[in-house]
Amino acid sequence: MQQGTATLKAYNFIYFALLAVFVSFMPVYLDLQGLSTVQIGLITGTGGFVTIISQPLWGMISDRMRTVRKVMLLLTVCATLTGYLLYGTSSFPMLLGLAMILYFFLMPIDPLLESLNFRTAESAGVSYGSIRTYGAFGYAVMSLIVGYVMTGLGSKSLGPLFAVVGVVGIIICFKLPDARATGQPVKLASLGQFLRNRQTALFLLLIFISAVPQRVNDTFLGVYIRDLGGSPELLGQAWFLAAGSEIAVFALSFWWLRKGKELMLISIAGFFYFIRFFLSAWITEPYGLVLLQLLQIVTFPVFYAAAIQYLYRIVPTEWKATGQTVLALLFFGVSGIVASYAGGWMYDALGGKTLYLYISGLSLLGLLLGLYLSRSSKGMQEPVAE
């Protein structure tokens, strides 16, 4: 089992390294190819629609086949080839088409990997964070590397870099552990009952409201830094600080991530999301914006780890992989559509400062909903998994 967790940690490192190249630097790559913020928002927003289709599709396939590893292997192979081609073109139609294909293959890996992380951690008797922290490490290291590579070798160097990292991920995939079958039949009725629960519906609404500001920042931080006079190298440093700050949080999750306290932890993350984005609106030079990304330490890792644990506590057993997909779909899919389309239009029409003021207000709304759910859950029966 130690060998299994070791290879899983290695794949977390590689996958989130690929995600750094795609999520954090594709908007900058598109900007360097001469695309407007509206066009960038169109590509990332349409990618959200693709994610809505692909994540449930591959999650259902994984549940039905009772395997995560084989599905992840196929997706990694396809994503590696597509990413290599994407970062070698500058035509808007080609960029749009290849980005959609990459969304289809790369983004569904996230919920499958998180499901494998959580279930392997339970089986091995270790904390989820001890495995997931390697993903944060991979994101941080690759962000720093990509920033220097783009500055020194140009934006087209991202294609070969993506391909090399992807090939390493493919090799690791062959040695990954697989999630154990639950031993229970998959029942649509159990999922329907779960989704109809009022507390569940409000929890999913909370995820959506809180995710939109995060996704706006993911998409337009690089453009905002460039508008303030920063370089791709500086963006790499920003994401290195942001992702690097997650490492200790995930590693110590066994200490702070308590069962029954998830909604309060999500509310705390919501408060710091508000502070982070409100301050971003008033910063006028890029280095201050880079340093502000250190607030990632009390936002995304706290929010997402607590959300995963809460979901796994209430979702029906046979739908755990699909339940994780629903969470990722809201966080990276539906919210990404709103963040990209609306964010791209607002950035173009009103500027970065106004955009960050709006998303700070949305984070405040998420904080208030989180506090309400935390309070009401104490006197309301939660949809406990059977």
TORTI-124692 format. One record per residue (C-alpha): residue number from 1; residue in three letters; x, y, z. Coordinates in Angstrom, 2 decimals, always signed. Example, Ala and Ser with C-alpha at 12.3 -4.5 7.8 and 13.67 -1.06 7.14 Angstrom:
! TORTI-124692
(pt 1; "ALA"; (+12.30; -4.50; +7.80));
(pt 2; "SER"; (+13.67; -1.06; +7.14));
! end
This chain:
! TORTI-124692
(pt 1; "MET"; (+0.00; +0.00; +0.00));
(pt 2; "GLN"; (+2.96; +2.32; +0.62));
(pt 3; "GLN"; (+4.01; +1.81; -3.02));
(pt 4; "GLY"; (+0.44; +2.62; -4.07));
(pt 5; "THR"; (+0.36; +5.89; -2.15));
(pt 6; "ALA"; (+3.82; +6.80; -3.47));
(pt 7; "THR"; (+2.77; +6.47; -7.11));
(pt 8; "LEU"; (-0.49; +8.29; -6.37));
(pt 9; "LYS"; (+1.47; +11.17; -4.85));
(pt 10; "ALA"; (+3.66; +11.25; -7.96));
(pt 11; "TYR"; (+0.64; +11.39; -10.25));
(pt 12; "ASN"; (-0.89; +14.19; -8.16));
(pt 13; "PHE"; (+2.32; +16.14; -8.72));
(pt 14; "ILE"; (+2.22; +15.57; -12.48));
(pt 15; "TYR"; (-1.48; +16.15; -13.03));
(pt 16; "PHE"; (-1.56; +19.44; -11.15));
(pt 17; "ALA"; (+1.59; +20.49; -13.01));
(pt 18; "LEU"; (-0.37; +20.00; -16.25));
(pt 19; "LEU"; (-3.30; +21.85; -14.74));
(pt 20; "ALA"; (-1.02; +24.79; -13.93));
(pt 21; "VAL"; (+0.05; +25.06; -17.57));
(pt 22; "PHE"; (-3.56; +24.89; -18.73));
(pt 23; "VAL"; (-5.61; +26.80; -16.16));
(pt 24; "SER"; (-3.12; +29.46; -15.08));
(pt 25; "PHE"; (-1.16; +30.10; -18.27));
(pt 26; "MET"; (-3.52; +29.43; -21.16));
(pt 27; "PRO"; (-5.20; +32.86; -20.70));
(pt 28; "VAL"; (-1.75; +34.48; -20.81));
(pt 29; "TYR"; (-0.83; +32.42; -23.88));
(pt 30; "LEU"; (-4.05; +33.54; -25.56));
(pt 31; "ASP"; (-3.34; +37.14; -24.59));
(pt 32; "LEU"; (+0.12; +36.89; -26.16));
(pt 33; "GLN"; (-1.45; +35.57; -29.37));
(pt 34; "GLY"; (-3.40; +38.83; -29.60));
(pt 35; "LEU"; (-6.81; +37.68; -28.34));
(pt 36; "SER"; (-9.03; +40.11; -26.45));
(pt 37; "THR"; (-10.39; +39.47; -22.96));
(pt 38; "VAL"; (-13.78; +38.79; -24.53));
(pt 39; "GLN"; (-12.25; +36.10; -26.77));
(pt 40; "ILE"; (-10.32; +34.63; -23.83));
(pt 41; "GLY"; (-13.53; +34.53; -21.84));
(pt 42; "LEU"; (-15.29; +32.88; -24.80));
(pt 43; "ILE"; (-12.72; +30.08; -24.92));
(pt 44; "THR"; (-12.61; +29.42; -21.18));
(pt 45; "GLY"; (-16.37; +29.83; -20.83));
(pt 46; "THR"; (-17.14; +27.43; -23.66));
(pt 47; "GLY"; (-14.65; +25.08; -22.02));
(pt 48; "GLY"; (-16.92; +25.20; -18.99));
(pt 49; "PHE"; (-19.78; +23.84; -21.11));
(pt 50; "VAL"; (-17.52; +21.04; -22.32));
(pt 51; "THR"; (-16.56; +20.31; -18.71));
(pt 52; "ILE"; (-20.22; +20.05; -17.73));
(pt 53; "ILE"; (-20.61; +17.28; -20.29));
(pt 54; "SER"; (-17.28; +15.52; -19.88));
(pt 55; "GLN"; (-16.95; +15.35; -16.09));
(pt 56; "PRO"; (-20.28; +13.60; -15.44));
(pt 57; "LEU"; (-19.72; +11.40; -18.49));
(pt 58; "TRP"; (-16.34; +10.11; -17.34));
(pt 59; "GLY"; (-17.50; +9.96; -13.72));
(pt 60; "MET"; (-20.42; +7.75; -14.72));
(pt 61; "ILE"; (-18.12; +5.59; -16.85));
(pt 62; "SER"; (-15.79; +5.19; -13.88));
(pt 63; "ASP"; (-18.65; +4.25; -11.54));
(pt 64; "ARG"; (-20.15; +1.79; -14.01));
(pt 65; "MET"; (-16.81; +0.15; -14.84));
(pt 66; "ARG"; (-15.77; +0.25; -11.18));
(pt 67; "THR"; (-12.32; +1.53; -12.12));
(pt 68; "VAL"; (-10.67; +4.93; -11.85));
(pt 69; "ARG"; (-7.11; +4.14; -12.95));
(pt 70; "LYS"; (-7.91; +2.88; -16.47));
(pt 71; "VAL"; (-10.13; +5.85; -17.21));
(pt 72; "MET"; (-7.45; +8.24; -15.95));
(pt 73; "LEU"; (-4.84; +6.55; -18.16));
(pt 74; "LEU"; (-6.94; +7.05; -21.30));
(pt 75; "LEU"; (-7.67; +10.67; -20.41));
(pt 76; "THR"; (-4.00; +11.42; -19.69));
(pt 77; "VAL"; (-2.90; +10.06; -23.07));
(pt 78; "CYS"; (-5.48; +12.12; -24.97));
(pt 79; "ALA"; (-4.84; +15.27; -22.95));
(pt 80; "THR"; (-1.07; +15.07; -23.49));
(pt 81; "LEU"; (-1.40; +14.95; -27.28));
(pt 82; "THR"; (-4.02; +17.72; -27.36));
(pt 83; "GLY"; (-2.02; +20.03; -25.08));
(pt 84; "TYR"; (+1.05; +19.68; -27.29));
(pt 85; "LEU"; (-0.97; +20.75; -30.33));
(pt 86; "LEU"; (-2.79; +23.58; -28.50));
(pt 87; "TYR"; (+0.36; +25.44; -27.51));
(pt 88; "GLY"; (+1.72; +25.30; -31.04));
(pt 89; "THR"; (-1.00; +27.31; -32.77));
(pt 90; "SER"; (-2.08; +30.94; -32.84));
(pt 91; "SER"; (-5.23; +30.77; -35.01));
(pt 92; "PHE"; (-8.36; +31.64; -33.04));
(pt 93; "PRO"; (-10.52; +28.83; -34.55));
(pt 94; "MET"; (-7.76; +26.28; -33.89));
(pt 95; "LEU"; (-7.20; +27.59; -30.37));
(pt 96; "LEU"; (-10.90; +27.35; -29.65));
(pt 97; "GLY"; (-11.23; +23.81; -31.03));
(pt 98; "LEU"; (-8.12; +22.39; -29.38));
(pt 99; "ALA"; (-8.95; +24.05; -26.06));
(pt 100; "MET"; (-12.38; +22.41; -26.09));
(pt 101; "ILE"; (-10.80; +18.99; -26.72));
(pt 102; "LEU"; (-8.33; +19.57; -23.89));
(pt 103; "TYR"; (-11.17; +20.56; -21.56));
(pt 104; "PHE"; (-12.93; +17.32; -22.51));
(pt 105; "PHE"; (-9.95; +15.12; -21.61));
(pt 106; "LEU"; (-7.99; +17.00; -18.92));
(pt 107; "MET"; (-10.63; +18.43; -16.61));
(pt 108; "PRO"; (-12.48; +15.12; -15.88));
(pt 109; "ILE"; (-9.25; +13.74; -14.39));
(pt 110; "ASP"; (-9.60; +16.10; -11.42));
(pt 111; "PRO"; (-12.71; +14.56; -9.78));
(pt 112; "LEU"; (-11.50; +11.04; -10.61));
(pt 113; "LEU"; (-8.12; +11.75; -9.03));
(pt 114; "GLU"; (-9.68; +13.35; -5.95));
(pt 115; "SER"; (-11.93; +10.30; -5.59));
(pt 116; "LEU"; (-8.89; +8.03; -5.86));
(pt 117; "ASN"; (-7.01; +10.21; -3.36));
(pt 118; "PHE"; (-9.79; +10.08; -0.80));
(pt 119; "ARG"; (-10.56; +6.39; -1.13));
(pt 120; "THR"; (-6.89; +5.35; -1.17));
(pt 121; "ALA"; (-6.25; +7.48; +1.92));
(pt 122; "GLU"; (-9.13; +5.77; +3.73));
(pt 123; "SER"; (-7.87; +2.33; +2.70));
(pt 124; "ALA"; (-4.26; +3.07; +3.66));
(pt 125; "GLY"; (-5.18; +4.74; +6.95));
(pt 126; "VAL"; (-3.49; +8.04; +6.04));
(pt 127; "SER"; (-4.87; +11.55; +5.70));
(pt 128; "TYR"; (-6.26; +12.78; +2.40));
(pt 129; "GLY"; (-4.06; +15.87; +2.70));
(pt 130; "SER"; (-0.85; +13.82; +2.91));
(pt 131; "ILE"; (-1.54; +12.71; -0.67));
(pt 132; "ARG"; (-3.17; +15.84; -2.06));
(pt 133; "THR"; (-0.33; +18.08; -0.89));
(pt 134; "TYR"; (+1.82; +16.71; -3.71));
(pt 135; "GLY"; (-0.68; +18.17; -6.16));
(pt 136; "ALA"; (-0.20; +21.61; -4.64));
(pt 137; "PHE"; (+3.57; +21.08; -4.83));
(pt 138; "GLY"; (+3.34; +20.16; -8.52));
(pt 139; "TYR"; (+1.17; +23.19; -9.30));
(pt 140; "ALA"; (+3.60; +25.49; -7.47));
(pt 141; "VAL"; (+6.77; +24.13; -9.06));
(pt 142; "MET"; (+5.35; +24.07; -12.58));
(pt 143; "SER"; (+3.96; +27.60; -12.24));
(pt 144; "LEU"; (+7.43; +28.88; -11.42));
(pt 145; "ILE"; (+9.01; +26.89; -14.25));
(pt 146; "VAL"; (+6.45; +27.98; -16.85));
(pt 147; "GLY"; (+6.88; +31.65; -15.94));
(pt 148; "TYR"; (+10.62; +31.50; -16.57));
(pt 149; "VAL"; (+10.25; +29.30; -19.67));
(pt 150; "MET"; (+7.73; +31.66; -21.30));
(pt 151; "THR"; (+9.91; +34.67; -20.54));
(pt 152; "GLY"; (+13.13; +33.04; -21.75));
(pt 153; "LEU"; (+12.01; +30.79; -24.62));
(pt 154; "GLY"; (+8.68; +32.26; -25.71));
(pt 155; "SER"; (+5.09; +31.10; -25.43));
(pt 156; "LYS"; (+5.39; +28.32; -28.06));
(pt 157; "SER"; (+7.76; +26.45; -25.69));
(pt 158; "LEU"; (+4.71; +25.43; -23.64));
(pt 159; "GLY"; (+3.78; +22.71; -26.15));
(pt 160; "PRO"; (+6.91; +20.55; -25.72));
(pt 161; "LEU"; (+6.89; +21.21; -21.96));
(pt 162; "PHE"; (+3.27; +20.04; -21.67));
(pt 163; "ALA"; (+4.04; +16.92; -23.72));
(pt 164; "VAL"; (+7.07; +15.90; -21.61));
(pt 165; "VAL"; (+5.18; +16.26; -18.34));
(pt 166; "GLY"; (+2.19; +14.41; -19.81));
(pt 167; "VAL"; (+4.33; +11.44; -20.91));
(pt 168; "VAL"; (+5.68; +11.12; -17.37));
(pt 169; "GLY"; (+2.08; +11.09; -16.13));
(pt 170; "ILE"; (+1.19; +8.32; -18.59));
(pt 171; "ILE"; (+4.06; +6.17; -17.31));
(pt 172; "ILE"; (+3.01; +6.70; -13.70));
(pt 173; "CYS"; (-0.61; +5.82; -14.54));
(pt 174; "PHE"; (+0.34; +2.20; -15.25));
(pt 175; "LYS"; (+1.43; +1.76; -11.62));
(pt 176; "LEU"; (-1.39; +3.64; -9.91));
(pt 177; "PRO"; (-3.60; +1.85; -7.38));
(pt 178; "ASP"; (-7.25; +1.56; -8.34));
(pt 179; "ALA"; (-10.25; +2.52; -6.24));
(pt 180; "ARG"; (-11.96; -0.50; -4.73));
(pt 181; "ALA"; (-15.48; -1.30; -5.84));
(pt 182; "THR"; (-18.06; -0.37; -3.25));
(pt 183; "GLY"; (-19.81; -3.73; -3.48));
(pt 184; "GLN"; (-23.16; -1.93; -3.77));
(pt 185; "PRO"; (-25.20; -1.62; -6.96));
(pt 186; "VAL"; (-25.46; +1.79; -8.59));
(pt 187; "LYS"; (-29.00; +3.10; -8.09));
(pt 188; "LEU"; (-30.34; +6.21; -9.79));
(pt 189; "ALA"; (-33.03; +6.49; -7.10));
(pt 190; "SER"; (-30.43; +6.93; -4.34));
(pt 191; "LEU"; (-28.72; +9.74; -6.25));
(pt 192; "GLY"; (-32.04; +11.43; -6.95));
(pt 193; "GLN"; (-33.03; +11.30; -3.29));
(pt 194; "PHE"; (-29.67; +12.76; -2.34));
(pt 195; "LEU"; (-29.93; +15.66; -4.80));
(pt 196; "ARG"; (-33.52; +16.50; -3.77));
(pt 197; "ASN"; (-32.52; +17.06; -0.15));
(pt 198; "ARG"; (-32.80; +20.78; +0.77));
(pt 199; "GLN"; (-29.54; +20.84; +2.69));
(pt 200; "THR"; (-27.74; +19.24; -0.23));
(pt 201; "ALA"; (-29.20; +21.76; -2.69));
(pt 202; "LEU"; (-28.10; +24.69; -0.51));
(pt 203; "PHE"; (-24.63; +23.16; -0.13));
(pt 204; "LEU"; (-24.26; +22.87; -3.92));
(pt 205; "LEU"; (-25.47; +26.48; -4.28));
(pt 206; "LEU"; (-22.78; +27.52; -1.79));
(pt 207; "ILE"; (-20.15; +25.73; -3.87));
(pt 208; "PHE"; (-21.27; +27.55; -7.00));
(pt 209; "ILE"; (-21.41; +31.02; -5.42));
(pt 210; "SER"; (-17.99; +30.63; -3.83));
(pt 211; "ALA"; (-16.40; +29.08; -6.91));
(pt 212; "VAL"; (-17.22; +31.88; -9.38));
(pt 213; "PRO"; (-14.82; +34.43; -7.77));
(pt 214; "GLN"; (-12.07; +31.79; -7.56));
(pt 215; "ARG"; (-12.53; +30.92; -11.23));
(pt 216; "VAL"; (-12.54; +34.60; -12.27));
(pt 217; "ASN"; (-9.22; +35.01; -10.49));
(pt 218; "ASP"; (-7.82; +31.82; -12.06));
(pt 219; "THR"; (-8.74; +33.05; -15.53));
(pt 220; "PHE"; (-7.90; +36.74; -15.40));
(pt 221; "LEU"; (-5.12; +37.08; -12.81));
(pt 222; "GLY"; (-2.46; +36.77; -15.51));
(pt 223; "VAL"; (-4.16; +39.38; -17.69));
(pt 224; "TYR"; (-4.54; +41.69; -14.66));
(pt 225; "ILE"; (-0.86; +41.32; -13.78));
(pt 226; "ARG"; (+0.12; +42.13; -17.38));
(pt 227; "ASP"; (-2.14; +45.21; -17.35));
(pt 228; "LEU"; (-0.36; +46.39; -14.21));
(pt 229; "GLY"; (+2.99; +46.02; -15.98));
(pt 230; "GLY"; (+3.98; +42.50; -14.91));
(pt 231; "SER"; (+5.52; +39.72; -17.01));
(pt 232; "PRO"; (+4.71; +35.99; -17.43));
(pt 233; "GLU"; (+7.66; +35.36; -15.10));
(pt 234; "LEU"; (+5.89; +37.41; -12.42));
(pt 235; "LEU"; (+2.68; +35.43; -12.96));
(pt 236; "GLY"; (+4.68; +32.25; -12.43));
(pt 237; "GLN"; (+5.89; +33.63; -9.11));
(pt 238; "ALA"; (+2.31; +34.55; -8.16));
(pt 239; "TRP"; (+1.01; +31.04; -8.76));
(pt 240; "PHE"; (+4.10; +29.55; -7.10));
(pt 241; "LEU"; (+3.24; +31.48; -3.94));
(pt 242; "ALA"; (-0.45; +30.61; -4.21));
(pt 243; "ALA"; (-0.01; +26.87; -4.83));
(pt 244; "GLY"; (+3.04; +26.61; -2.58));
(pt 245; "SER"; (+1.07; +28.01; +0.32));
(pt 246; "GLU"; (-1.39; +25.12; -0.05));
(pt 247; "ILE"; (+1.25; +22.48; +0.71));
(pt 248; "ALA"; (+1.31; +22.89; +4.50));
(pt 249; "VAL"; (-2.50; +23.20; +4.63));
(pt 250; "PHE"; (-3.07; +19.90; +2.85));
(pt 251; "ALA"; (-0.23; +18.19; +4.72));
(pt 252; "LEU"; (-1.73; +19.18; +8.09));
(pt 253; "SER"; (-5.33; +18.42; +7.13));
(pt 254; "PHE"; (-5.37; +15.51; +9.59));
(pt 255; "TRP"; (-5.07; +18.14; +12.32));
(pt 256; "TRP"; (-7.54; +20.83; +11.21));
(pt 257; "LEU"; (-10.07; +18.99; +9.02));
(pt 258; "ARG"; (-12.60; +17.73; +11.58));
(pt 259; "LYS"; (-15.76; +15.81; +10.76));
(pt 260; "GLY"; (-18.85; +17.87; +11.44));
(pt 261; "LYS"; (-16.92; +21.17; +11.17));
(pt 262; "GLU"; (-16.74; +21.32; +7.37));
(pt 263; "LEU"; (-19.34; +24.05; +6.86));
(pt 264; "MET"; (-17.70; +26.34; +9.39));
(pt 265; "LEU"; (-14.33; +25.81; +7.69));
(pt 266; "ILE"; (-15.93; +26.66; +4.34));
(pt 267; "SER"; (-17.29; +29.88; +5.89));
(pt 268; "ILE"; (-13.84; +30.82; +7.20));
(pt 269; "ALA"; (-12.42; +30.30; +3.70));
(pt 270; "GLY"; (-15.25; +32.47; +2.34));
(pt 271; "PHE"; (-14.23; +35.32; +4.65));
(pt 272; "PHE"; (-10.65; +35.25; +3.39));
(pt 273; "TYR"; (-11.84; +34.98; -0.22));
(pt 274; "PHE"; (-13.67; +38.27; +0.36));
(pt 275; "ILE"; (-10.55; +39.92; +1.84));
(pt 276; "ARG"; (-8.32; +38.59; -0.95));
(pt 277; "PHE"; (-10.41; +39.83; -3.86));
(pt 278; "PHE"; (-11.41; +43.12; -2.21));
(pt 279; "LEU"; (-7.76; +44.01; -1.69));
(pt 280; "SER"; (-6.93; +42.91; -5.25));
(pt 281; "ALA"; (-9.20; +45.65; -6.57));
(pt 282; "TRP"; (-7.17; +48.40; -4.87));
(pt 283; "ILE"; (-3.65; +47.23; -5.71));
(pt 284; "THR"; (-1.98; +49.35; -8.40));
(pt 285; "GLU"; (+1.32; +47.56; -8.98));
(pt 286; "PRO"; (+1.95; +43.91; -9.91));
(pt 287; "TYR"; (+4.27; +42.92; -7.06));
(pt 288; "GLY"; (+1.59; +43.66; -4.47));
(pt 289; "LEU"; (-0.84; +41.47; -6.38));
(pt 290; "VAL"; (+1.73; +38.66; -6.43));
(pt 291; "LEU"; (+2.21; +38.82; -2.66));
(pt 292; "LEU"; (-1.56; +38.86; -2.12));
(pt 293; "GLN"; (-1.75; +35.35; -3.59));
(pt 294; "LEU"; (-0.36; +34.09; -0.29));
(pt 295; "LEU"; (-3.95; +34.31; +0.99));
(pt 296; "GLN"; (-4.51; +31.14; -1.01));
(pt 297; "ILE"; (-3.34; +29.37; +2.15));
(pt 298; "VAL"; (-6.66; +30.11; +3.88));
(pt 299; "THR"; (-8.95; +30.04; +0.85));
(pt 300; "PHE"; (-8.91; +27.30; -1.79));
(pt 301; "PRO"; (-7.28; +24.37; +0.11));
(pt 302; "VAL"; (-9.46; +24.92; +3.18));
(pt 303; "PHE"; (-12.61; +25.38; +1.10));
(pt 304; "TYR"; (-12.07; +22.46; -1.27));
(pt 305; "ALA"; (-10.80; +19.90; +1.26));
(pt 306; "ALA"; (-13.69; +20.66; +3.62));
(pt 307; "ALA"; (-16.18; +20.47; +0.72));
(pt 308; "ILE"; (-14.85; +17.08; -0.39));
(pt 309; "GLN"; (-15.02; +15.65; +3.13));
(pt 310; "TYR"; (-18.54; +16.98; +3.65));
(pt 311; "LEU"; (-19.65; +15.54; +0.32));
(pt 312; "TYR"; (-18.15; +12.12; +1.05));
(pt 313; "ARG"; (-19.91; +12.10; +4.41));
(pt 314; "ILE"; (-23.37; +12.64; +2.92));
(pt 315; "VAL"; (-23.27; +11.11; -0.58));
(pt 316; "PRO"; (-24.62; +7.55; -1.13));
(pt 317; "THR"; (-21.73; +5.08; -1.11));
(pt 318; "GLU"; (-22.15; +3.77; -4.64));
(pt 319; "TRP"; (-22.19; +7.33; -6.01));
(pt 320; "LYS"; (-19.02; +8.63; -4.38));
(pt 321; "ALA"; (-17.09; +9.06; -7.64));
(pt 322; "THR"; (-20.08; +10.70; -9.31));
(pt 323; "GLY"; (-20.68; +12.89; -6.25));
(pt 324; "GLN"; (-17.09; +14.09; -6.48));
(pt 325; "THR"; (-17.75; +14.79; -10.15));
(pt 326; "VAL"; (-20.78; +16.95; -9.25));
(pt 327; "LEU"; (-18.60; +18.97; -6.89));
(pt 328; "ALA"; (-15.85; +19.43; -9.49));
(pt 329; "LEU"; (-18.46; +20.20; -12.16));
(pt 330; "LEU"; (-19.82; +23.08; -10.09));
(pt 331; "PHE"; (-16.39; +24.34; -9.07));
(pt 332; "PHE"; (-14.63; +24.06; -12.43));
(pt 333; "GLY"; (-17.48; +23.73; -14.95));
(pt 334; "VAL"; (-20.65; +25.72; -14.28));
(pt 335; "SER"; (-18.85; +28.38; -12.29));
(pt 336; "GLY"; (-16.19; +28.57; -14.99));
(pt 337; "ILE"; (-18.82; +29.41; -17.59));
(pt 338; "VAL"; (-20.18; +32.32; -15.57));
(pt 339; "ALA"; (-16.69; +33.47; -14.55));
(pt 340; "SER"; (-15.35; +33.40; -18.11));
(pt 341; "TYR"; (-18.26; +34.86; -20.05));
(pt 342; "ALA"; (-19.32; +37.47; -17.50));
(pt 343; "GLY"; (-15.76; +38.08; -16.30));
(pt 344; "GLY"; (-14.42; +38.57; -19.82));
(pt 345; "TRP"; (-17.18; +41.04; -20.68));
(pt 346; "MET"; (-16.83; +42.94; -17.39));
(pt 347; "TYR"; (-13.05; +43.10; -17.66));
(pt 348; "ASP"; (-13.28; +44.47; -21.20));
(pt 349; "ALA"; (-16.05; +46.96; -20.37));
(pt 350; "LEU"; (-15.26; +48.01; -16.80));
(pt 351; "GLY"; (-11.65; +47.04; -16.10));
(pt 352; "GLY"; (-9.90; +44.74; -13.65));
(pt 353; "LYS"; (-10.54; +46.84; -10.54));
(pt 354; "THR"; (-14.32; +46.82; -10.94));
(pt 355; "LEU"; (-14.30; +43.12; -11.77));
(pt 356; "TYR"; (-12.48; +42.30; -8.53));
(pt 357; "LEU"; (-14.87; +44.47; -6.53));
(pt 358; "TYR"; (-17.81; +42.51; -7.92));
(pt 359; "ILE"; (-16.31; +39.11; -7.15));
(pt 360; "SER"; (-15.40; +40.22; -3.62));
(pt 361; "GLY"; (-19.09; +40.97; -3.12));
(pt 362; "LEU"; (-19.97; +37.51; -4.40));
(pt 363; "SER"; (-17.47; +35.99; -1.95));
(pt 364; "LEU"; (-19.19; +37.90; +0.85));
(pt 365; "LEU"; (-22.50; +36.35; -0.22));
(pt 366; "GLY"; (-20.88; +32.91; -0.09));
(pt 367; "LEU"; (-19.62; +33.63; +3.42));
(pt 368; "LEU"; (-23.12; +34.54; +4.61));
(pt 369; "LEU"; (-24.66; +31.41; +3.04));
(pt 370; "GLY"; (-21.94; +29.26; +4.59));
(pt 371; "LEU"; (-22.66; +30.68; +8.03));
(pt 372; "TYR"; (-26.38; +30.08; +7.54));
(pt 373; "LEU"; (-25.81; +26.45; +6.51));
(pt 374; "SER"; (-23.41; +25.87; +9.38));
(pt 375; "ARG"; (-25.96; +27.18; +11.84));
(pt 376; "SER"; (-28.99; +25.44; +10.32));
(pt 377; "SER"; (-27.24; +22.07; +9.92));
(pt 378; "LYS"; (-27.04; +21.75; +13.69));
(pt 379; "GLY"; (-30.79; +21.48; +13.92));
(pt 380; "MET"; (-31.46; +19.80; +10.57));
(pt 381; "GLN"; (-30.93; +16.20; +9.53));
(pt 382; "GLU"; (-28.27; +15.86; +6.88));
(pt 383; "PRO"; (-28.55; +13.41; +3.99));
(pt 384; "VAL"; (-26.20; +10.81; +5.44));
(pt 385; "ALA"; (-24.81; +8.21; +3.04));
(pt 386; "GLU"; (-26.14; +4.73; +3.44));
! end
